Amino acid sequence: MKPSTKREFKARLFGEFARIGKVFASPHRLQLIEVLAQGERTVEQLAEDVGSPVANVSQHLQVLRTARLVAVRRDGLYAHYSLADPRVFRVWQAMRDLGEARLAEIDAVVTEYLGNRSDMDAVNAAELRRRLKSGDVTVLDVRPRREYEAGHIRGARNVPFDELAERLRDLPPEVEIVAYCRGPYCVFADEAVAALRAKGYRARRLTEGYPDWRSRGFPVEIGTAADFK
């Protein structure tokens, strides 16, 4: 291959890879990817979840779709979007992990808005899996019901955060509770742990979210589960 041809080849090849980078270089699209990692959504549902106008969400979805990172399913008048490949979430996960390792500003933002999380004594996914096998923990999914039904940690119980105060009496008081949400920066898990501890429960948060658990190949379920006994 001639040197000029090799340069042209590399320029065009890496230009195609750069298309993916450009898509991920938007905080709005990263938020959409995090939400879509929980399960399928319509444009209207995504707009509600991220607090953005439908028109803006539609534009970002079009960019994601052009790069073939999301898929769409038509159902009558509605278009339902989902991540086109599990690797889309893993790219976001890798960006998140690299950012945590290299950017001190991320810790500063998290501390500013979520406070010092060290007193929550978080549990990681590997430890939680071991404890689930021994049966000495209750796992609480505090995401909205539709996300839970789309997929959840096997054995987890769904109590959306906005229902937690009304359903405290349903929770077993003698077993430690581990709460999880969409991901490491989802505030519902933190707030659930704080609310549970204020009522005397032993509670901790999971350091990761459901998509991270699923990405590890750990056991998951789809659909509803039985109520607390």
C-alpha positions in Angstrom: 0.0 0.0 0.0 1.4 3.4 -1.0 2.0 5.8 1.9 -0.6 8.2 0.6 -3.1 5.4 0.3 -2.3 4.3 3.9 -2.8 7.8 5.2 -6.1 8.1 3.4 -7.2 4.7 4.7 -6.4 5.6 8.3 -8.0 9.0 8.0 -11.3 7.6 6.7 -11.2 4.6 9.2 -10.6 6.7 12.3 -13.1 9.3 11.0 -15.8 6.6 11.2 -14.8 5.8 14.8 -14.8 9.5 15.6 -18.5 9.5 14.7 -19.2 7.5 17.8 -17.1 9.8 19.9 -19.1 12.8 18.7 -22.4 11.2 19.6 -21.1 10.5 23.2 -19.8 14.1 23.5 -23.2 15.4 24.7 -24.4 15.4 28.3 -28.0 15.2 27.1 -27.3 12.1 25.0 -25.4 10.5 27.9 -28.5 11.0 30.1 -30.7 9.4 27.4 -28.3 6.4 27.2 -28.4 5.9 31.0 -32.3 6.0 30.9 -32.5 3.7 27.9 -30.2 1.2 29.7 -33.1 0.7 32.1 -35.5 -0.4 29.3 -37.5 0.7 26.3 -39.0 4.2 26.2 -41.1 6.4 24.0 -40.0 9.9 23.2 -42.6 11.3 25.6 -41.4 9.1 28.4 -37.8 10.0 27.9 -38.7 13.7 27.9 -40.4 13.2 31.2 -37.5 11.2 32.7 -34.8 13.7 31.7 -36.9 16.9 32.1 -36.4 18.1 28.6 -38.8 19.2 25.8 -40.0 16.4 23.5 -38.5 18.3 20.5 -35.0 18.4 22.0 -35.2 14.7 23.0 -36.3 13.8 19.4 -33.3 15.6 18.0 -30.8 13.8 20.2 -32.5 10.5 19.5 -32.1 11.1 15.8 -28.3 11.6 16.3 -28.1 8.4 18.3 -30.1 6.6 15.6 -28.0 7.9 12.8 -25.0 6.4 14.6 -26.9 3.2 15.0 -26.7 3.3 18.8 -30.4 3.1 19.4 -33.1 1.0 17.8 -36.8 1.9 17.3 -39.9 -0.2 17.4 -43.2 1.2 16.0 -46.4 0.5 17.8 -49.3 2.5 16.2 -48.6 6.2 16.7 -45.8 5.6 19.1 -42.1 5.0 18.5 -40.4 3.0 21.3 -36.6 3.4 21.6 -34.0 1.1 23.1 -30.2 0.7 23.0 -29.3 -1.1 19.8 -26.4 -3.1 21.5 -25.4 -3.8 25.0 -22.0 -2.4 24.1 -23.5 1.1 24.0 -24.0 1.0 27.7 -20.6 -0.4 28.2 -19.0 2.5 26.4 -20.9 4.9 28.7 -19.8 2.8 31.7 -16.1 3.0 30.5 -16.4 6.7 30.1 -17.9 7.0 33.6 -15.2 4.9 35.2 -12.4 6.8 33.4 -13.9 10.1 34.4 -14.1 9.0 38.0 -10.4 8.0 37.9 -9.1 11.0 36.1 -11.3 14.0 36.8 -11.4 15.4 40.4 -14.2 17.6 39.3 -16.6 14.6 39.2 -16.0 13.9 42.9 -16.5 17.6 43.6 -19.8 17.7 41.8 -21.1 14.5 43.5 -20.1 15.8 46.9 -21.7 19.2 46.3 -25.1 17.7 45.4 -25.1 14.3 47.2 -23.0 15.1 50.2 -20.4 12.9 51.8 -21.5 9.3 50.9 -18.9 7.5 52.9 -21.2 7.3 55.9 -23.6 5.1 53.8 -21.2 2.2 53.9 -22.1 1.1 50.3 -22.0 -2.5 49.1 -20.6 -3.4 45.7 -22.2 -5.8 43.2 -19.9 -8.8 43.9 -20.5 -8.6 47.7 -24.3 -8.2 47.2 -24.3 -11.3 45.0 -22.6 -13.3 47.7 -25.0 -12.1 50.3 -28.0 -12.9 48.1 -26.8 -16.5 47.9 -26.7 -16.7 51.7 -30.2 -15.1 52.0 -29.2 -12.6 54.7 -30.2 -9.4 52.8 -33.3 -7.8 51.3 -32.7 -6.0 48.0 -34.8 -3.0 47.3 -35.3 -1.6 43.8 -36.4 2.0 44.2 -36.8 2.8 40.5 -40.2 3.4 38.9 -42.3 0.3 38.4 -42.0 0.2 34.6 -38.2 0.1 34.9 -38.4 -2.7 37.5 -40.7 -4.7 35.3 -38.4 -4.3 32.3 -35.6 -6.0 34.3 -34.3 -6.1 37.8 -31.8 -7.9 40.1 -33.2 -11.4 40.7 -35.0 -11.5 44.0 -35.2 -7.7 44.4 -38.4 -6.1 45.6 -39.8 -3.0 44.0 -40.7 0.0 46.2 -40.5 3.1 44.1 -39.0 5.9 46.1 -42.2 8.0 46.1 -44.0 5.0 47.7 -41.4 4.2 50.3 -42.9 6.2 53.2 -46.3 4.5 52.7 -44.8 1.0 52.5 -42.3 1.0 55.3 -44.4 -1.5 57.2 -44.0 -4.0 54.4 -40.3 -4.2 54.8 -38.8 -6.9 57.1 -37.2 -5.0 60.0 -34.8 -7.8 61.0 -32.8 -8.1 57.7 -30.4 -5.5 56.3 -31.7 -3.7 53.2 -29.6 -2.8 50.2 -31.2 -0.2 47.9 -30.3 0.3 44.3 -31.4 2.6 41.4 -30.4 3.4 37.8 -26.7 3.9 38.5 -24.1 5.2 40.9 -25.4 8.8 40.6 -29.1 8.1 40.9 -30.2 10.0 44.0 -33.2 7.7 44.8 -31.0 5.0 46.4 -29.2 7.6 48.6 -32.5 9.1 49.7 -34.1 5.7 50.3 -31.1 4.7 52.5 -31.4 7.9 54.5 -35.1 7.5 54.9 -34.8 3.9 56.0 -32.1 4.6 58.5 -34.1 7.5 60.0 -36.8 4.9 60.8 -34.4 2.5 62.4 -33.7 0.1 59.5 -30.3 -1.2 58.7 -29.8 0.0 55.2 -27.0 0.4 52.6 -26.8 1.5 49.0 -25.5 -0.5 46.1 -22.6 1.3 44.5 -23.8 0.5 41.0 -27.2 0.3 39.2 -29.3 -2.4 37.5 -27.6 -2.0 34.1 -24.1 -2.5 35.7 -25.4 -5.6 37.5 -26.8 -7.0 34.2 -23.6 -6.1 32.4 -21.6 -8.2 34.8 -23.8 -11.2 33.8 -25.3 -11.5 37.3 -28.8 -13.0 37.7 -31.7 -10.8 36.6 -35.4 -11.2 36.2 -38.1 -9.6 34.0 -41.7 -8.8 35.2 -43.2 -8.4 38.6 -42.4 -10.3 41.8 -44.3 -11.4 44.8 -45.1 -8.9 47.6 -43.3 -8.8 50.9 -44.4 -11.5 53.3 
